[in-house]
């Protein structure tokens, strides 16, 4: 089941193959904060800002979650190459 970023009932992102893919993209976009853990856990926990949620969803007609993930990775790799020059 693919996943996407939502706010209320509005889908804000493309669909991606896994929930982890959406968390990664949300973090890279600055939408994730670390907050103190509950119950005395030693590590902070990640939360999405501004009532965002990551939910399972159906891909839009003609949309490929796997292609979206590949394109996001290619774009990130390209940006890293530009920074390295």
C-alpha positions in Angstrom: 0.0 0.0 0.0 1.5 3.4 -1.0 1.7 6.3 1.4 1.4 10.1 1.1 1.6 13.3 3.3 -1.8 14.7 4.3 -3.2 17.7 6.2 -6.7 17.1 7.3 -8.1 15.2 4.4 -6.1 16.9 1.7 -3.3 14.9 0.1 -0.2 17.2 -0.1 2.4 14.9 -1.7 2.8 12.4 -4.4 2.4 8.8 -3.3 5.5 6.7 -2.3 6.0 3.0 -1.9 6.6 3.1 1.9 5.8 5.1 4.9 9.6 5.5 5.5 9.9 7.1 2.0 7.4 9.8 3.0 9.1 10.4 6.5 12.4 10.8 4.7 11.0 13.4 2.3 9.1 15.2 5.0 12.3 15.4 7.1 14.3 16.7 4.1 11.6 19.4 3.6 11.8 20.6 7.2 8.4 19.2 8.2 9.7 16.9 11.0 10.6 17.9 14.6 12.2 16.0 17.3 10.4 16.2 20.6 11.3 14.8 24.0 10.3 11.1 24.4 7.5 10.0 26.6 8.0 7.5 29.4 11.7 8.5 29.8 12.9 7.0 26.5 16.5 8.0 25.9 16.0 9.2 22.3 13.7 11.9 21.0 10.8 10.9 18.8 10.0 12.4 15.5 6.7 14.2 14.9 5.3 16.0 11.9 4.7 19.7 12.1 1.4 21.5 11.6 -1.1 18.6 11.9 0.5 16.8 9.0 0.0 13.0 8.8 1.4 10.2 6.8 -1.3 7.9 5.7 -1.8 4.9 3.4 -3.6 5.8 0.2 -4.2 4.8 -3.3 -2.0 6.2 -6.0 -3.7 8.6 -8.4 -4.6 7.2 -11.8 -1.5 6.9 -13.9 0.8 7.6 -10.9 3.6 5.3 -9.9 4.8 5.4 -6.3 8.0 3.6 -7.3 8.7 6.2 -10.1 8.0 9.0 -7.6 10.5 7.6 -5.2 13.2 7.1 -7.9 12.7 10.7 -9.2 12.9 12.1 -5.6 16.2 10.2 -5.1 17.6 11.4 -8.5 16.7 15.0 -7.6 18.5 14.6 -4.2 21.5 13.1 -5.9 21.7 15.9 -8.4 21.5 18.5 -5.7 24.3 16.8 -3.9 26.4 16.8 -7.1 25.8 20.6 -7.5 26.9 21.3 -3.9 30.0 19.3 -4.4 31.3 21.5 -7.3 
